[in-house]
Amino acid sequence: MAEHPRIHRILSPADGTEVAARALAGPAEIEQALERAAAAQKAWRRVGLAERMAICERFVAHFTANGAAIAAEISAQMGRPVSQTPGEIRGVAERARMMISLAAESLAPVRPAPVAGFERFITREPLGVVFVIGAWNYPYLITVNSVVPALLAGNAVVLKQASQTLLCAERFAESFAAAGLPEHVFQVLHLANADAEAVIRDPRVDFIAFTGSVATGHRVVRAAADRFAGIGLELGGKDPAYVRRDADIVHAADNLVDGAFFNSGQSCCGIERIYVDAAVYDDFIARFVETTNAYRLGHSLDPATTLGPMVNAAGADFVRGQIAEALAAGATALIDEARFPESRPGTPYLAPQVLVNVDHRMDVMRSESFGPVVGIMKVASDAEAIGLMNDSPYGLTASVWTRDVEAATRIGGEIETGTVFMNRCDYLDPALAWVGVKDSGRGCTLSRIGFEHLTRPKSFHLKEAP
């Protein structure tokens, strides 16, 4: 008897209309996909690296050629303003091409100092089947971090995209097919959460790359606990910024507004708390509020919109609750919600908010908001700023705004974080390792180091015959 398909419907957060509907995979389809992935990988690993690189280059070319349609589709699915989504297409190309350019050096055999009579080297072997669980907030940028290097390294990939952005997985599949990737080396499964956990437990899966919440990260680890599969986790953030008294205040304020409110604050590396030296605090606040008030909240498909809806009403209501709790505890809101008439309780539309007179007893300064709110505190010294930045269960990125490179390097060395920025924020340089500490995750994507997590070393110790 045929399985009855379970249907998932994608509803646009902008207006509630149905974007698409897809059947979720059942046990038979999952079994078939994993069996095919394991078989395809055995042949794919024998394909030369030059050919793998060429296929990935063709993938990028096809993907970018269809970028305008793909960008509009992102906006329809998760609500980012259509004027901003083309940047994600460019980011995919940048990251993929960087990993392609690093592949030959990163995957080459490692040869220790020669010893007479012996041939010794270490190869980088593919792991096998990599299960990638993508996120909805940057559905392509996050996914490409794992998918392209996994394929370059000789792995097969099975992708489960977040339910809000299922179509993104299909666009990846279309571009890989157009690039000539052998059949079944890259496959898409639309899965319910329980079925995703079953895939994680399957012995044919050799590595799990997950991006999402801390709570779901724990579920992933528990699902894999009975096996020794590798796991890469990119989880939450509560990323801080520190504005020193020698900073360019206009530059710092304008860029930190963007870091806090781009994508409606729905970024794991978005700026959620700011510490400002007392000497420049008033000037910084004035510029920050002025820049925030210039945003236009509206429908994601309106080209004039600069701040779209959050992905759902529940996320917006959570942030509203954090703001209300902070205000009740003594915080001051600097943005008049009435300036943003689309902002209404019970909807995904939420005005940006700037809170002062906050402290670390408030949830808005400790728990991930993942929305358009930021708390700003006055500090008296580098030491105080460092202490506050480290007073968090998270550690993904931190930024220091200063004209003093030596000071930024010294301060950065004291911050418990995966990436230290100076005079910028909320950007992934694909030549550098993308990594978190504490509850922000484990493992690494991008850079040469990213390949190490998608391969295993194999040592050859060859002695010449006597």
N, C-alpha and C positions, 0 to 999 in steps of 0.2 A: 504494500500500500504506500503510495507516494506521501512524502512528508508535506504537511500543510505549512506553507511559508509564513513566517512572521514578518509583518510589514513595519518598517520604520519610516516615519514621515518627517522630513526636515521642514520646520516652520521658520520663516524669516522673523528675526527679532524686530525688524523694522516695522512690520505691519501684520504679522501673523499669517501671511499667505503661505501656501504650501510651495516649497521650492522643488522638491522631488520626493519620491517614495521608493524605497528599496526593500527587497526581501532579505531577511537575515539568514545567514547560512545555518543549516542544520547539521547533525552529526555526520551524515554521509558525505556532504560537501566538504566538511572540515577534514575528514579522514582522507578523502581524495586529494585535497590540496596539499596536505602534509606529506603524503606518499609521493606525490609528484615533485614536491620541492626537494625532498631527500634524493630522489633519483636524478633530477636535473642538476643538482649541485655537484654530483660526482663527475659529470661531463664538463660543467662550467669551470671547475677548478683547473681543468687541463687546458682551457683556452688561454693563450698567451696574454700577458699583461697588456701588451700594446693593443691587442684587439679589444680587450675589456675597456681600456681607456678610450678607444675610438668609438665604441658603442655609447659610452657615457657622454662623450662629446656630442654625438648625434642626438642623444636624449635631450641635452640642454638646448640644442638648436631647435628641435621640434617644440619643446616646451615654451621657449621664448617667442617662437613664431606665432603661437596661439595665446600669447600673454594677455592681450586685451580682453578676450572672452573669459579667460581663466580669472583675471582680476575682478571682473564684474560679478562672476559667480561666487567669489569669496565674499564680496559685500552682501550678496543676496542671502548667503548661508549664515554668516555670523555677525553681520552688521557694521563692519568697519566702513567708513566713508569711501565711496568709489574713487574719490580723488587721491586716496592714500594707498589703495591696494596694489597699484602697479609696482610700488617699491618692493613688495614681496616677490614678485616675479624677477626683478633685478637681483634681489638677494639670493634667490635659488641659483641663478646663473653664477654669481660671484662665488658662492660656497662650493658648488659642484666643481667649477673650474679650478678652484684652489686645491681641492682634494685630488683632482685628476693630476694637477701639476706636481703634487707631492708624492704621488703613488709610487713611481719608480724608485725614488730614493728611500721611501719609508718601507717598502716591501722587499727591498734588495737584501740578499744574505748579509749577515754580520760576520766579519772575519777577524778573529783575534790575531795577535802578533804571530808570525809564522814560527813553526818549530820544525827543525829538520826531521824528515822521515814521516811527517804527519800532514794530513789535510784536515783542517778543522773549520767549520763554519756553522752558523745558525740560520735556518730559514724561517720565514713567517708563513705559517700554514693557516688556511681558512678554517673557521670554526665549524662550518656546516650550514645549518638553517638558522637564520636570524629572524626573530619575530619582533616586528616594530609596532609599537602602540603609539599612535600619533595623538596630538592635541588639536583643539579647535581654534585656539587664539591666534596662532601663526601656523596654519595647517601644512603649508609647504616648507617654510623655513625650518621648522622643527624636524619635519620628516626627512628632509634632504640631508641633515646632519648625520643620520645613521644609514640611510638607504644607499646613497652613492658610494661611500667608503666601504660598506659591507660588500657591495657588488664588485668593486674594484679589487678587493682582497680575495675574491673567489667564493664568496658565500652566496647561497640562495636567500631570498627575502620573502617573507609573508607579511603583508601590511594590514593592520587593523586601524583605520582612521577613526577619530572621534565621531560619535553619532551625529553631531551637529554639522559636520563637514565631510560626509561620506563621499561626495562627488570628487573631492580632491584626490582621494586614492585612485579613482578611476582615471583621472587626468594623468596621473603618474604612469599608470598602466598603459594608457594610450601612447604616451611619448616613448616609453621603453619599447613597446611593440614596433612603433615607427622607426626606432633606432636600430632594430634588428636584434634585440636581445633574444637569445634562445627561449623557446616556450617553457613556461613554468619556473624559470629562474626568479622571476618576480611575479608574485600573485597577490591578489586582494581578497580579503575575507571581511564581509560586513557581519559583525558578531555582537550578540548580546554579551553582557559582562560575564555571566556565568560560563558561557562558552569560551570567552577569552581566557578565563582561568584554566579551563580544561586544556587549551592549547599550550599554556605556560607549563602545565604539568606533563605534557607529552614528551616522551624521551627522544623524539626526532627533532625537537627544538633545542638548539645548542646555546643560544644567547637570546636574551630578552632586552630590548631597548624601550624603556617607558618614559614618557613625559606626561606629567599631570600633578595631581595634588599629593600632599604627604600621606593622607589617609589611604588613597588608592595605591601609592607606592608601597605601603605596608602590606596591602592585600597581594600585590605582585610578589613580594618577598615571601610571604606565607605560602602562596600557591606553588612557588618553586622550592620550598624548604626541603622537600624529600629528595631533591636531585642536586647535582653539582653544576647546573647550567650557569653561565655567566649572566650577570644582570647589570645594566646601566640605568641609572635613575636620574632624571632631571626633574626636580620637584619644585616646591614653592620658594618664595623669596619675600623679603621685607627690606628691600635694598635702600641703603642710606646714602646721603650726600653730605659733604662737609664743605661749607663756603668759608674760606679763611679771609682775614681782613685785607689781604693783598690781592684778592680775586678781582677780575673784571666783572663788576656786579651786573651790568646789562647782559653780558654774554652768559653769565652763570644763571641768572633768573630766567632768561628766555629759553635756554636749553633745558633747564630743570622743569619748567612748565611742560615742555614737550615730553620729557622723560617721564613725567607723572601722568599725563593725560592722553598721550598718543594711544590709539586703540582702546579708548575709554578706560585707560589704566589696566587693561587686561593683559599684562605681560609679567612673566615671572621675574624679569629683571627691570621692571618699571620702578621708578623712584617713589617710595612710599613714606619716607621720613627724611627731613632735612635739618641739619644743625648749622647755625649761622653765627659767626663771630659777632659779639655784641657791638663792636665798632661799626659794622656795616649792616646790622640787622634791619634797621628802619628803612634804609634805602633799598635793600633787597626785597623786603616785604612789599613795598610800594610798587616796585617794578613787577614782581611776581603776580600781584593781584591785577594790575593793569593788563598784563599779557593774558592772564586767565579770562578776564572779562571779554576779551576779543573773540573767544571761541563762539562758534555757532552750533548749537545742538539741533539735530534734525535727522530726517530720513537718510539712511545710508546711501541710497541711489541718487540723492540730490547733490549735484556737483558743488554746491555752495556749502554743504555741511562739512564742518571740521571736527565735530565730535558726534559720533554715532551712538546708537543705543547699545547697552550692554547685551550680552548674549541671551539673557532671559530676565524675567522679572524677579526671580528668586535671588539672583546675584545682585541686582540693584537694591532689593529690599535688605539684603545683608549689609551692604555698605551704608544704607540709610540708618540701620540699627546702630552701627558703629559710630556714626556721626552723632546720633541722638544721645547715645551713652556718654560720649565725650563732652557734649554740651552740658549734659546734666551734671558732669563731674567738674565743670568749671572752664572748659575750653571755649574759645570764641571763634565763630564762623565769620570769615571775611568776604564771602561771596553771597550775594543776594540771589536766592533761587528764582525769584521772580524775573530776573534778567533772562532766564532760560524757560520760556513758557511751555516747551515740550516736556519738561521734567515733571513727572507726576507719579505719586506713590502707586504701587501695584502694576507698574509698566516697566519695560527695560530702559526707559529714558530717565537719565539721572544727570543733573547739573554737576559740573566740577565743583569741588569744595576745597577750600584752604582753611586749615584749623591752626590757631595759635593758642598760647596758654595751655599747651598740652604737656603731658609727662608720661613716663613709662608705666604708670599704673593703669593707663587707659588702653583698651583693647586695640584701638586704632593705631597705636604706636608699637604694638607687639604682634598681633595676629595679621596674617596676610589679608589685605583688603581686596585686591584684584579688581579694583574699580577706581573711578575718578575722584579720589580723595587723597590729600597729603597733609601730614602734620609737620609743623615747623617749630623748632626750639632754639632759643638763644643760648650760646655757650661762651665761656670766658677764655678757653685755651685749647690747644691741640690735645692735651691729655684728657680734658673733659669730653671732647668730641670723640676721641678714640674709645673711651669707656662706654659712651652711649651707643656708638655704632656697633660695638661688640656685644651689647646687652640685647641679644636676640637669639632665638633658636635657629635662625636662618643665616646663610652665608653664601650668596651667589655672586653679586657684584657690589662694589662700593666706589663712589667717586669723590675726588678731592679737587676743589676749585681754587687754584692758586697760580701765581706766576713763578713759584719756586719749585723747580723740578726735584731738587734734593729733598726739600721738605715733603713733597708728595711721595717720593720713594720711601722716605723714613716712616711717614705715617702709614703708607700702604703696607709696609712690612709688619706693622702692629695690628692691622685689621684682619679679623678672622673671616676671610672671603675667598672666593675662587678667582675673581678678576678685580683688579684695581684700575680705575680710570683716573685720568687727570684732564680736567677741562672738557670732558664729554661724558656721556652715559648712554645706557640702553642700546649698545651696538655690539655685535659679535664680529670680531676680526677672525676670519676662518684660518689665518695663519697661526693663531694662538689657541691654546687649549680652552675648551669650554667646560668648566667643571665647577661643582659646588661643594661646600663643606657643611657640616652639621645637618640640619633637616633639609637642606637644599639639594641633597642627593649624593651620589657616588658614581665613580667612573668618569669618563671623559669622551667628548666628541670633538671633531675638528682638529686641525694641525696634524703634524706627524704623529703626535702621541695618540691621537684618536684611532689610528690604525692598530695600535698595540692592543686595544680592547676588542678588536674584531678579528684578531688572529691569535695563534698560539705559537710559541717558539718551539722549534725542533732542532736538536743538535746533531751534527754529523762529526764523528771522531774516527778518521780513516787512517790506518797505519799502513805504510808501504810494506809490501812483501819482502821478507829477508832475502 
